[in-house]
Amino acid sequence: MKKYLRILLLVLLSGISATALSQQRTITGTVTSEDDKQPMPSVTVVVKGTATATQTDLDGKYSIKASDGATLAFTYVGYVTKEVKLGSSNVINVTLSLNSKQLGEVVVTALGIKKEARSVGYATGQVKGDELTQAREVNVANALAGKVAGVSVATPASGPGGAANVIIRGSSSLTGSSQPLYVLNGVPMNNSNSGSAIITGTASTEGSAGQYGGADLGDGISNINPDDIESISVLKGAAAAALYGSRAGAGVIMITTKSGKAQKGIGVDFNTTYQVDEINDFTNYQYVYGSGHQGLKPTSVEQALNDGASSWGARLDGSSVIQLDGVSRPYVAQKNNIKDFYRTGGTFTNTLALNGGTETAAFRFSASKLDNNGVIPNSSLDRWSFNLGSTAKLGKKVTANVVVNYTIEDAKNRPSLSDAPGNSNFGIAFVANSIQASQVLAPGYHPDGSEIQFTGNTFTTNPYFASAKFVNDTHRNRIIANASLRYNIFDWLFVQGRVVQDAYNDRFTSVTPTGTAYRDLGDMRDNSSRFSELNADVLVGVSRAIAKDLTLDANIGANMMKRDNEITNISGSSFSIPFLYTIPNTANKTNSYFDFRSRINSIYATADLGYRNFLYLNLSLRNDWYSTLASPSSDKVSYLYPAVSSSFVFSEFLKSNTLSYGKVRVGYAEVGGGGDSPYQTTLNYNIAGTINGIPIGQITNGSIPNAELKPRAITEFEAGTEVKFFQNRLGIDLTYYNKKINDDIVPVTTSVATGYPSAVLNVGRLTNSGWELLLTGTPIRNNDFTWNVSLNGSVNKSKVESLAGDLTSIQIGIGRTETAFIQQIVGKEASQVMAFDYSRDESGNILKGPNGVPLRGNLIAYGSGNYKYNTGLSNEFKYKNFNLSFLIDGKWGAKIFSGTNAYATGAGLTQETLVDRDKAGFDAQSYYANFGSNVSGQFVEDASFIKLRQLVLGYDFPLSMFNNKIQGLKISFVARNLAVLMKHTTNIDPESNYNNTAAQGLELGGVPSTRSFGLNLNFKF
């Protein structure tokens, strides 16, 4: 017995000795994210093989006891698990990297509902906030250019405060808007061009520059501060957007702003950027002949004035020639008139954000100030943006969220476009090439304040006078607010109520000053618009397993939308007291008032079924009831919008080291559009002015109302596949779609006997079909260096299938020369650029008249003004703390009529006018003037281009330099629109359309495009 006791004692002593040899010690450290270098709270730290575990605190710090030689495992959802074997150090700092296999697994879909990417049966585009802010854009929509397949983004030639033209999968209307619906934190935004509503009094028209000019007063999305954006989700097709019903016809762009996060103390994020803007002068004018006419130099002040925009004079020989100011100067080429007129612009943006919170409540508040000085002298854009995002858990089951965005924007001297009066861009483009504009035309006005004319045409305004004295000013106050309350009845059932509002007040002031050549006594407009859209909805959601291998995620909800838009227009002409620009000071006053009100009530439901994590079925249904479609003879105000899609993750059945992920998807949906515009079904009246102080009324409708009007119907089918290889280092996403637009709402010309110029009808059929491709890859990835590349491309084929009755074409746009048009033509692609060709014989030879001048032939279609092919190539390189990225954007397949080249040819400025100038018996001036005004087809050009859209070079300073007292410091060189790598247009930028309507393909008198360079500094602590 004693023997056994000795053995047992020996064993126990051995165990005690072994335990002593593996002494436990306390290990501490900090866990940070490789992505943003920030501390990571709630990371699980486990001593592998034991039950010992802990979590990091709000500062990413942890403390845990472990034995010598143990292994610590660090895990966090969405990040690669990291294991570290203990050595001699008691401090273990760890950096976790994002798990590429899980990236993109959650996407934001309609109504802000988050879904697993594998379950979604339609194509979406996802853009992170930092991708939008790398190279700064005043209008965040322009930053999407080249980033999402199937999304075409173009910036009209209207300066930094202008509206963006965003088209998803081709035009969605023959004559109306094809702009997508923007949704900010669940709030549908009004993105209409405010200028059109204020000036014309029509709430649905977009783009204010037309044949006779106008000013682009900006859109709604331009009010959003890019620094506040967390992510953007693009719902391209009808299946993705059907839950928005009648508003989803052109797709949906969902914007989610940054929110508060749990952390210790208050975090501060400060970002400052300064950029300079320089114009691109693409003009390649002739500098052989100078000002004058019929090959002669001006010999008097009167002749010099008449020839101020005429370069039909003699050969430039350096002789002394009188100019329009009465001073004789050398008759030499002046090649820098355009560059000298425009100044170097600048944008200074500062954003300060405060972030804080606990596990139960968090907030983020930001304030941002943007100061932009445009390239046109005396133009500016100032914008204050305030954003508050807060969330709080009110007990275990209730969560409240409040998000508020408030913007104050002031724009001074917004540029006039297209036509000549008051348009400095037009005036400077056609100054005779032997006149130094900065010397002869500046400052633009005489000592008495009147305009210094430089041409006999009074409607061509001196550019210096236009920029110094004309007024096109806007002011906007806007608030977008969202308040929601969610109650989790069970862990699988919730109910949510939400109230959201988008409201703004706009004011537009326009002044034609005293002393203007074409309107000596001047005139003024002072117009205002008050807009409000209120949405209230309730949503009930279920998420649970309903069988062993079957899951259900379902929602049912209701929405009430109430929209009010009140517009007041006041104008006056002939100032009684010169230079006093107030409406009471005008001799002739007119006013008008419009009040647009509409309602839409809706119910909707979704159901997502998932089978064993590889097969999914998505169903949605929405029904809208329109107040705008009610009429005495029709009670059809209800329309149903269904959608169905499915996805199959086939990689679940394949055991492959090469294929990481594979999915096929298919979807079909029906949506609407256009039915929410009020007062199209009945006669309506408005106040049209006064007589002896008594208000008088008139019929508002410009078209015969249609009591049977209904929304246009859009059906779309799409199918696609997504595959990833080599642990997600290579990805391919391919989509085919076919979209049909039927019964569009179109104004159709009527007989004069009706008393109306047109009638509003449901007519026509427009189709869009195409392919979208996204290739992503990581060719190199190691500890120090990473190279990511992304290539997206799309092709869209549109076709006008039919119009009203026997109608074969409708005109939707006209150029100022009245020799070029945009038409919808049956059997052709949408938005055809129409112009006059030469008269030709059967062999194609040009026919000439008795005087030898070519004859004008028929009006023919040259092609669509919309781009058919879009592509974007982005590359990102990271080496230690350095990063370099660039984006190349290319578009092909569009035509554009250049009004600039038409006018420049008539003025003798283009290279083409050099041909045969000295030929005996040839009247070059008369020939080319006739040539330019009649045979307009020569000015239709290929608008294809490739641009280096953005370039960013940045450096992240090591936090050890600051003893880890700050959380981040990064400096970046940023450039935007750095270079045009390929273009076919002469004298103009191919992206020079002057509006964002369906009438794409017209250019004249726009603001030159710019290239931007700057520095960005981001500081976090």
PEKATA-V900442 format. One record per residue. N is the residue number from 1. RES is the residue in one letter. PSI is psi in degrees with one decimal (999 if undefined). Layout:
n = [N N]
res = [RES RES]
psi = [PSI PSI]
//
This chain:
n = [1 2 3 4 5 6 7 8 9 10 11 12 13 14 15 16 17 18 19 20 21 22 23 24 25 26 27 28 29 30 31 32 33 34 35 36 37 38 39 40 41 42 43 44 45 46 47 48 49 50 51 52 53 54 55 56 57 58 59 60 61 62 63 64 65 66 67 68 69 70 71 72 73 74 75 76 77 78 79 80 81 82 83 84 85 86 87 88 89 90 91 92 93 94 95 96 97 98 99 100 101 102 103 104 105 106 107 108 109 110 111 112 113 114 115 116 117 118 119 120 121 122 123 124 125 126 127 128 129 130 131 132 133 134 135 136 137 138 139 140 141 142 143 144 145 146 147 148 149 150 151 152 153 154 155 156 157 158 159 160 161 162 163 164 165 166 167 168 169 170 171 172 173 174 175 176 177 178 179 180 181 182 183 184 185 186 187 188 189 190 191 192 193 194 195 196 197 198 199 200 201 202 203 204 205 206 207 208 209 210 211 212 213 214 215 216 217 218 219 220 221 222 223 224 225 226 227 228 229 230 231 232 233 234 235 236 237 238 239 240 241 242 243 244 245 246 247 248 249 250 251 252 253 254 255 256 257 258 259 260 261 262 263 264 265 266 267 268 269 270 271 272 273 274 275 276 277 278 279 280 281 282 283 284 285 286 287 288 289 290 291 292 293 294 295 296 297 298 299 300 301 302 303 304 305 306 307 308 309 310 311 312 313 314 315 316 317 318 319 320 321 322 323 324 325 326 327 328 329 330 331 332 333 334 335 336 337 338 339 340 341 342 343 344 345 346 347 348 349 350 351 352 353 354 355 356 357 358 359 360 361 362 363 364 365 366 367 368 369 370 371 372 373 374 375 376 377 378 379 380 381 382 383 384 385 386 387 388 389 390 391 392 393 394 395 396 397 398 399 400 401 402 403 404 405 406 407 408 409 410 411 412 413 414 415 416 417 418 419 420 421 422 423 424 425 426 427 428 429 430 431 432 433 434 435 436 437 438 439 440 441 442 443 444 445 446 447 448 449 450 451 452 453 454 455 456 457 458 459 460 461 462 463 464 465 466 467 468 469 470 471 472 473 474 475 476 477 478 479 480 481 482 483 484 485 486 487 488 489 490 491 492 493 494 495 496 497 498 499 500 501 502 503 504 505 506 507 508 509 510 511 512 513 514 515 516 517 518 519 520 521 522 523 524 525 526 527 528 529 530 531 532 533 534 535 536 537 538 539 540 541 542 543 544 545 546 547 548 549 550 551 552 553 554 555 556 557 558 559 560 561 562 563 564 565 566 567 568 569 570 571 572 573 574 575 576 577 578 579 580 581 582 583 584 585 586 587 588 589 590 591 592 593 594 595 596 597 598 599 600 601 602 603 604 605 606 607 608 609 610 611 612 613 614 615 616 617 618 619 620 621 622 623 624 625 626 627 628 629 630 631 632 633 634 635 636 637 638 639 640 641 642 643 644 645 646 647 648 649 650 651 652 653 654 655 656 657 658 659 660 661 662 663 664 665 666 667 668 669 670 671 672 673 674 675 676 677 678 679 680 681 682 683 684 685 686 687 688 689 690 691 692 693 694 695 696 697 698 699 700 701 702 703 704 705 706 707 708 709 710 711 712 713 714 715 716 717 718 719 720 721 722 723 724 725 726 727 728 729 730 731 732 733 734 735 736 737 738 739 740 741 742 743 744 745 746 747 748 749 750 751 752 753 754 755 756 757 758 759 760 761 762 763 764 765 766 767 768 769 770 771 772 773 774 775 776 777 778 779 780 781 782 783 784 785 786 787 788 789 790 791 792 793 794 795 796 797 798 799 800 801 802 803 804 805 806 807 808 809 810 811 812 813 814 815 816 817 818 819 820 821 822 823 824 825 826 827 828 829 830 831 832 833 834 835 836 837 838 839 840 841 842 843 844 845 846 847 848 849 850 851 852 853 854 855 856 857 858 859 860 861 862 863 864 865 866 867 868 869 870 871 872 873 874 875 876 877 878 879 880 881 882 883 884 885 886 887 888 889 890 891 892 893 894 895 896 897 898 899 900 901 902 903 904 905 906 907 908 909 910 911 912 913 914 915 916 917 918 919 920 921 922 923 924 925 926 927 928 929 930 931 932 933 934 935 936 937 938 939 940 941 942 943 944 945 946 947 948 949 950 951 952 953 954 955 956 957 958 959 960 961 962 963 964 965 966 967 968 969 970 971 972 973 974 975 976 977 978 979 980 981 982 983 984 985 986 987 988 989 990 991 992 993 994 995 996 997 998 999 1000 1001 1002 1003 1004 1005 1006 1007 1008 1009 1010 1011 1012 1013 1014 1015 1016 1017 1018 1019 1020 1021]
res = [M K K Y L R I L L L V L L S G I S A T A L S Q Q R T I T G T V T S E D D K Q P M P S V T V V V K G T A T A T Q T D L D G K Y S I K A S D G A T L A F T Y V G Y V T K E V K L G S S N V I N V T L S L N S K Q L G E V V V T A L G I K K E A R S V G Y A T G Q V K G D E L T Q A R E V N V A N A L A G K V A G V S V A T P A S G P G G A A N V I I R G S S S L T G S S Q P L Y V L N G V P M N N S N S G S A I I T G T A S T E G S A G Q Y G G A D L G D G I S N I N P D D I E S I S V L K G A A A A A L Y G S R A G A G V I M I T T K S G K A Q K G I G V D F N T T Y Q V D E I N D F T N Y Q Y V Y G S G H Q G L K P T S V E Q A L N D G A S S W G A R L D G S S V I Q L D G V S R P Y V A Q K N N I K D F Y R T G G T F T N T L A L N G G T E T A A F R F S A S K L D N N G V I P N S S L D R W S F N L G S T A K L G K K V T A N V V V N Y T I E D A K N R P S L S D A P G N S N F G I A F V A N S I Q A S Q V L A P G Y H P D G S E I Q F T G N T F T T N P Y F A S A K F V N D T H R N R I I A N A S L R Y N I F D W L F V Q G R V V Q D A Y N D R F T S V T P T G T A Y R D L G D M R D N S S R F S E L N A D V L V G V S R A I A K D L T L D A N I G A N M M K R D N E I T N I S G S S F S I P F L Y T I P N T A N K T N S Y F D F R S R I N S I Y A T A D L G Y R N F L Y L N L S L R N D W Y S T L A S P S S D K V S Y L Y P A V S S S F V F S E F L K S N T L S Y G K V R V G Y A E V G G G G D S P Y Q T T L N Y N I A G T I N G I P I G Q I T N G S I P N A E L K P R A I T E F E A G T E V K F F Q N R L G I D L T Y Y N K K I N D D I V P V T T S V A T G Y P S A V L N V G R L T N S G W E L L L T G T P I R N N D F T W N V S L N G S V N K S K V E S L A G D L T S I Q I G I G R T E T A F I Q Q I V G K E A S Q V M A F D Y S R D E S G N I L K G P N G V P L R G N L I A Y G S G N Y K Y N T G L S N E F K Y K N F N L S F L I D G K W G A K I F S G T N A Y A T G A G L T Q E T L V D R D K A G F D A Q S Y Y A N F G S N V S G Q F V E D A S F I K L R Q L V L G Y D F P L S M F N N K I Q G L K I S F V A R N L A V L M K H T T N I D P E S N Y N N T A A Q G L E L G G V P S T R S F G L N L N F K F]
psi = [-45.4 -32.4 -44.4 -34.3 -38.0 -41.5 -43.2 -41.5 -38.4 -41.5 -44.6 -42.6 -36.9 -40.6 -43.1 -38.8 -42.2 -40.1 -39.3 -32.6 -24.1 63.1 137.3 147.2 164.0 125.2 131.8 165.5 -174.6 138.8 126.2 163.8 132.5 -27.8 -50.0 6.5 19.3 149.8 146.4 110.5 159.8 21.8 132.2 128.1 121.1 137.4 109.0 133.8 1.2 176.6 5.4 125.4 158.8 179.3 151.4 151.8 -167.8 -22.5 8.9 10.5 152.2 164.0 130.6 148.0 135.9 155.5 159.3 136.5 -2.1 164.3 128.9 134.6 127.5 120.9 144.1 139.1 128.4 -2.5 155.4 128.2 136.2 134.2 135.5 124.5 133.2 138.7 -138.7 -22.4 144.5 2.0 118.3 105.7 136.3 141.4 125.9 139.7 151.8 141.9 108.0 -23.5 -22.3 -8.7 134.7 4.8 -26.4 126.5 151.1 124.1 -168.1 145.9 13.0 10.8 127.6 134.9 156.0 135.1 -34.0 -21.4 -9.3 129.9 23.5 165.9 137.1 162.1 132.5 130.4 125.2 155.1 -39.1 -22.2 -25.0 -27.0 -3.5 -51.6 114.5 135.2 137.3 -41.9 115.3 -26.2 -33.5 -24.4 -11.0 -10.9 125.5 4.1 -22.3 126.6 135.7 -1.5 115.9 122.5 125.7 144.7 111.4 156.2 63.6 14.4 178.4 -24.0 7.3 170.4 151.1 151.4 103.2 120.0 127.0 118.5 43.2 174.0 141.2 3.2 148.5 -38.5 -20.6 -164.6 141.4 17.5 141.5 165.9 129.7 133.3 118.5 111.1 40.0 -2.0 114.3 128.4 143.7 115.8 14.2 152.2 111.9 -26.2 -40.2 -41.4 -40.5 -41.9 -46.2 -16.6 14.3 124.1 -19.2 -17.8 142.6 143.3 117.2 -7.3 127.3 -153.4 -43.1 25.1 -165.3 172.1 131.1 113.6 14.5 169.7 -176.7 -39.6 -23.0 -12.1 -10.2 132.2 118.0 -29.7 -18.6 -5.0 127.7 -45.9 161.7 132.4 123.7 113.7 99.8 -46.1 172.5 -35.6 -33.7 -34.0 0.0 -25.1 -12.4 3.9 -123.6 -14.2 0.5 8.8 -28.3 14.5 171.3 136.0 112.8 125.8 126.2 124.6 164.9 147.9 169.6 153.7 151.4 129.7 167.0 124.4 -165.5 124.0 143.7 129.9 116.1 128.9 130.6 138.2 136.8 128.5 146.5 145.0 128.1 138.7 152.9 113.9 100.5 3.6 137.5 66.5 168.6 140.2 41.1 -41.4 147.3 -161.7 152.0 -167.0 148.7 35.3 10.6 148.2 154.2 140.7 1.0 163.8 -40.2 -44.4 -40.6 -38.2 -45.4 -26.4 15.5 -22.6 32.2 118.1 48.0 26.3 -155.3 175.4 140.9 121.5 3.8 0.1 164.1 122.8 136.7 143.1 176.0 -17.1 5.8 -0.1 135.8 134.0 163.2 139.9 78.2 165.7 138.8 98.6 -4.1 20.8 -44.4 -46.8 -36.7 -29.3 -47.4 142.1 170.3 118.4 169.5 145.3 122.9 117.1 130.0 129.6 127.0 125.3 137.5 134.2 135.8 167.7 173.6 -168.9 -17.1 -16.9 143.1 157.2 159.7 126.8 134.7 149.7 133.8 142.0 123.1 127.0 114.7 128.2 114.9 168.9 -22.3 128.2 140.3 17.0 144.8 161.4 120.7 133.0 125.0 132.9 132.4 134.1 131.1 124.3 123.8 149.1 146.7 137.0 114.8 77.4 -166.8 -19.2 -10.2 132.6 131.7 140.6 136.3 126.4 126.9 131.0 124.7 132.8 136.4 122.3 131.2 126.0 134.5 133.0 52.9 137.8 140.6 151.8 165.4 -91.3 168.6 -44.1 123.8 4.2 103.6 -30.2 -39.2 -48.7 -46.0 -22.7 -20.5 16.1 135.9 141.9 2.9 7.3 124.8 101.7 -39.5 -18.5 -38.0 -38.1 -29.3 149.9 4.6 -15.7 152.3 169.1 -27.7 2.3 -6.6 158.7 138.0 105.8 145.8 4.0 157.7 -16.1 107.0 -19.4 -8.0 101.1 139.3 121.9 -34.5 -36.5 -42.7 -43.6 -26.5 -33.5 -31.0 153.4 125.3 78.8 143.5 152.1 135.7 134.9 126.3 138.0 132.0 114.9 148.2 120.5 126.7 153.8 124.6 132.2 117.2 96.6 -48.4 176.3 -10.2 1.2 129.9 160.5 138.3 135.7 144.3 141.2 127.3 149.0 140.3 117.3 140.0 158.0 126.7 147.2 132.8 125.1 125.0 131.3 125.3 111.9 160.6 137.7 2.8 136.5 -42.4 -8.8 82.3 -37.2 -8.2 172.4 175.2 144.8 138.5 100.3 146.8 153.2 134.3 120.8 141.7 130.8 121.6 128.4 129.6 129.2 160.3 140.5 132.2 128.9 145.5 136.9 106.9 165.6 130.4 -5.3 179.2 -44.4 15.8 127.0 153.7 127.1 114.5 148.8 144.5 136.6 174.8 149.6 142.4 121.3 128.3 121.3 132.1 136.5 112.5 125.4 130.7 125.5 124.2 130.6 157.7 154.1 158.1 89.9 127.6 -44.4 115.1 140.2 6.3 103.6 81.1 151.8 -43.2 -20.8 1.4 151.1 -33.1 116.2 142.6 156.1 157.6 156.2 134.9 142.4 106.3 127.1 139.7 158.3 145.3 124.3 139.3 150.6 150.8 160.6 148.3 151.1 122.7 116.3 132.5 131.1 112.5 34.1 19.9 -17.9 128.0 145.4 124.2 126.5 139.6 153.9 132.7 140.6 126.5 138.8 119.7 129.8 -25.6 -15.1 0.3 142.3 163.0 -26.1 2.7 135.2 16.8 93.2 2.1 131.6 139.7 137.9 101.0 159.2 142.5 139.1 162.1 152.3 146.5 115.6 91.9 -16.9 -15.6 -19.1 0.2 129.9 95.9 135.4 -13.6 -49.4 116.3 -33.0 139.7 135.0 144.0 151.2 155.0 143.8 154.1 141.4 161.9 128.9 -179.7 -170.6 146.8 -13.4 -7.3 1.2 126.8 161.4 41.3 -5.8 -13.5 164.8 139.7 162.6 156.6 167.5 125.6 13.1 -165.9 155.6 115.9 37.7 -2.4 124.3 142.5 151.2 164.6 162.8 129.5 -38.8 130.8 -4.7 157.6 124.7 153.5 106.9 -19.2 15.5 143.7 161.9 151.6 147.4 127.7 122.2 143.3 135.9 139.6 150.8 148.1 174.9 151.3 123.9 148.1 142.0 162.4 56.7 44.6 18.5 -12.8 126.6 144.3 128.8 115.7 132.7 138.0 139.3 154.5 112.4 132.8 127.6 118.1 152.7 48.3 155.2 109.2 133.2 122.4 134.1 136.6 171.7 145.3 -20.0 -20.0 -20.0 -0.1 146.7 -22.5 169.0 145.6 120.2 157.4 105.1 165.0 165.4 127.1 133.8 148.3 129.7 150.2 -176.7 146.2 136.3 134.4 121.1 128.3 146.3 155.0 85.0 -34.4 132.6 113.0 -167.9 -34.7 -25.0 134.6 135.7 116.8 138.0 144.4 132.3 121.7 147.9 154.9 153.2 131.9 124.8 113.6 156.3 130.7 109.4 -37.5 160.9 -159.7 125.8 -126.7 5.6 131.9 -11.9 153.3 145.5 129.1 -4.9 152.1 135.3 159.6 -28.8 -12.7 25.6 4.2 143.5 160.6 125.1 152.5 121.2 129.3 130.8 -6.5 169.2 156.2 150.8 64.8 133.0 116.1 135.0 166.3 128.4 173.7 156.5 129.6 156.0 -174.8 -23.4 -1.0 4.3 143.8 131.0 142.2 153.3 -178.4 -29.1 4.7 1.2 132.1 143.6 145.2 136.1 -142.2 162.0 121.0 162.1 125.6 -13.2 173.8 146.7 -3.6 143.7 136.5 -35.3 134.0 140.9 154.5 132.7 119.6 142.9 140.0 127.6 131.2 122.5 109.3 -113.5 3.2 148.5 141.2 131.3 151.5 156.6 127.8 128.4 128.6 143.4 142.8 159.2 13.0 153.3 153.7 133.9 121.2 101.0 -29.9 -47.2 -32.7 -47.3 -39.5 -34.0 -43.4 -27.4 0.2 23.9 -26.6 158.9 -31.4 -26.7 -2.3 -20.8 122.8 23.4 -36.8 6.8 129.3 136.2 6.1 119.9 86.8 -42.6 -47.8 -38.7 -52.0 -29.1 -42.9 -40.4 -45.2 -36.1 -16.2 -55.9 82.3 -14.3 -26.6 -14.9 7.2 121.9 161.3 120.3 13.9 150.9 161.8 128.2 143.9 96.0 -38.8 153.7 131.1 128.7 117.9 162.5 127.1 116.6 135.7 134.6 -21.8 -22.9 -24.3 22.1 33.6 25.2 -12.6 163.3 -13.2 143.2 119.8 137.0 139.3 141.3 127.8 143.6 143.7 138.1 50.9 -37.1 149.0 110.8 -25.2 135.3 160.3 -11.1 150.4 136.2 -7.9 161.0 135.3 -22.2 64.1 21.5 146.8 11.3 175.5 34.2 -172.7 -17.4 63.6 143.5 14.6 134.4 138.2 130.6 32.4 169.3 132.4 146.3 159.4 157.6 141.7 141.9 143.3 -179.6 142.3 132.9 125.2 129.7 125.6 135.9 999]
//
